[in-house]
Amino acid sequence: MIAQYRFRGLFQKYLLALFMAVAIPLAINGVIEAWFGYRDQRARLDQLLGVQATSAAAEIHDFIYGITNQLGWLVQLPWTDEPDERRRTDALRLLRQAPAIVSLTLIDNKGLERLHVSRIGLNRIESRTDRSNDPALAGARATQVWFSDISYNRGSEPYLTVAIAGNRLAVGAVIAEVNLKLIWDVISAIKVGKTGIAFVLDRPGRLIAHPDLSLVLRGAEEATSKPFRAVRDAIGPSAGFATIRDAHGHGVAASAAPVQGPDWTVVAEQPLAEAYAPIYAALWRTAMLLAISTIFAGFLAYALAHRMTEPIRLLEEGTERIGAGSFDHRISIQTGDEFERLANSFNRMAAELGLAQQHQERIARLKRFLAPQVADLVERAGDESVLDGRRTNVVVVFCDLRGFTAFSAGVAPEEVMSVLSEYYEILGRVIAQFEATLISFSGDGLMVLVNAPVPVQEPALRAVDLAIEMQKRVQALIADWRSRGYHVGFGVGLASGPATVGRIGYEDRLDYTAIGSVVNLAARLCASAADREILLDAELAAGVDGKRPLEDLGGRRIKGFDEAIPVFGISFIPHQRC
Amino acid sequence: MRYTSPRSATPHGRGRRRDFLLLMAGAATWTTSSYAQIRSLPVIGYLCAESPELFASRLKAFHEGLGEAGFVEGRNVTIDYQWANGQYARLPGLAAELASRNVDVVVAPGGAPVALAAKAAGTAKTIVFEMGGDPVQLGVVDSLSRPGGNITGVSSLSVDVSPKRLELMHEFLPTGSKIAVVANPTSPTANSQLKKLRSAAETLGIHLQILNASKEDEFESVFASMIGEPAGGLVFTSDPYFAFRSRRLADLAMKFRVPAITQTRDFPLAGGLMSYGGDFMQSHRRAGVYAGRILLGEKPSDLPVQLVTKLELVINLKAAKFLGYEFSPSVVSGADEVIE
């Protein structure tokens, strides 16, 4: 559970880190791209609107100059005092050809009106009215082509007066009234983008031309022209387009261009929704790409995090199992990287742990009957062939307590066990000290083997010293027991000779033992030994003769032996208890 | 061997289902058709003083304008026509009829009497007029740019240019000839036109004779009165009643060999001498556009009265030759259309 929780935490960290590593650069890239795209699109829009406004201005210019060009034909020939029928024909023809012209007035070189033709009013021929004070005539004479301010016929239709003087005084001048409503044909044909429009304002900012004629017919009204003037003023003299709300409150992008001559302004405007459509499309595209990339980054991060944490999970699981003792468990990671190396290390470690455990188990097993040093020795030898059955010279040592059965019947079991425990503790220590091999316990007695399975130097001497030490220690113990009122004694019997040694038992319960008459002899010697007595057979006594104080006890009859056997005793000085 | 299909085992069930489906289909048809008839298409009330035959060319222009605004009769708009068939006195009644019907917009084309009748009917719906007169002077609207109320429309300027017709006739005839002006005394614009004509006659130095005609049977006497005037000419004031009877006037003019000028090109086209007036195709077309824009939800107060820009001079050289006259070169070159 905890492992699972920790695993998930690592996965989340990896997932987050990897996701961020992909998503953040993507996002930054997207934002930068969007920003530059936005700038490019704005620049393009600026260019586009600028071109549209300029081209619209050119068309309005063409409209006006188409009229002035045609008017120019009326001021080619010098005037005479005679009535000129041909000029009237020309003027009427011009009225037919230029529908925007409402009336025409021809003025001669003296500033007198010679002809006035009108579509609505009556014509005047040779009225000879003095028009020299007419500002139109003065303007035309000064600048050759003169444009009036806009006037509104009956407060509705925008009219413009155009005056043109000839290249010399003699040819006079022509003053024409132009109905600007006719620009509608031009302005309505101009399309800015798909739904954008162009409109024309005069210098004070009144609406002259707009695709919606009904607005133009109210251009004289402040309320009509004001929003359009606001658009023009928002653009200002600076280059570039402006974004502003139009009369209907819709956002528009607008650019302006001047119409030379009458000094008008043409504004080309496009609804923002349309003008910014490419920008929005680009932003949308970027956003979509970002979203897709982010999802992709998510998948990638998930896959990578999974790939990274999966070996860790396997390692964790493997470690746990090994820790739980399954040393045969192997972690299988084939990532070809550090994880695989780590897994291999774990596997090696598990194998070594398994070996170590086997070793431990073997040692433990050996230690049951071998002194620890001997057990280590056997273990170090690497094989247990020393434990195999063979025939060899051994010294067998038996010892047991005298009067123990009677004692044990008289006291509580706890006390019996306590006494035995002390007793075996001391004996065990002595056996270990002399590197003897413990063969078996039985009640208050035990059997020890010297020179098997590991041969030792001077086995006889060592066995005798072992027996002496046993007696010394146990006697010290017995002294203590006696003080508690327990009356037991301790005897030891030793015999030396050839015996068959080796392991006996079955798989889980193996013992090392010695078989031969020497074992019986030692057992019998022990049985016949009294308290504080150490009995040796002749062979053993010969082995230690001169080295330890021997006492020939003569021949004794030993149970199981036909003849009396020479028996020797060894005296010892018991430890003084302090 | 007879095959029994499992389905034929329940003939009643099938029959019942079919009946049900038919009923459903019928209900659906009934709903859609009746809904379409009742509400789905907007309705234009079209009030006209003349008959469909005489008005065909104007109606065509109106439909063109309507189409420009995106409406096609029968498809997304229906038109409820009220024809007075030349009986102008019936106009108020027909206008009242339209006002009582649930129309979305009233179109009153073909002159001031129609517009005035529609306005007098007191409909709450928007009225789009088409006339030759000055709607401000007639009191139909407050001003050209701000019509005010629920009425707007198009003026063809024909009334304004009556003096031009006098001028053209004066130019056409040798000096000293007698020129008579024919007016319709029942026309709301008659007085203003006569006033302008008198003033123009003074400027031109013409002695003006006024003749009245308000019925078709009075036409002949008008022309007959010119017999005996060796170089007499007739100038017709702008009036729908005259305009829609151009063929009759042309026939009479040729019969009595009298030079005459009217407001509409129908006259020279029918064999008359000449015409000068606003382009009715343009005015009716724009009335159609306005009607469409009203249907699209625009307010009449936002739609200024439009003046027709185009004034056309149409001359018939054949008629002039027949009458024994000739147009001056300046008139010929200034004419918008010359019939040879």
Interface residues (C-beta under 8 A of the other chain):
Chain A: E85 R88 T89 L92 R93 L95 R96 P99 A100 R119 I120 G121 L122 N123 Y152 R154 G155 S156 E157 N179 K181 L182 L213 S214 L217 R218 A220 E221
Chain B: V136 S143 L144 S145 R146 L157 D160 V161 P163 K164 E167 A200 T203 L204 D302 L303 P304 V305 Q306 L307 T309 K310 L311 P329 S330 V331 S333 G334 A335 D336
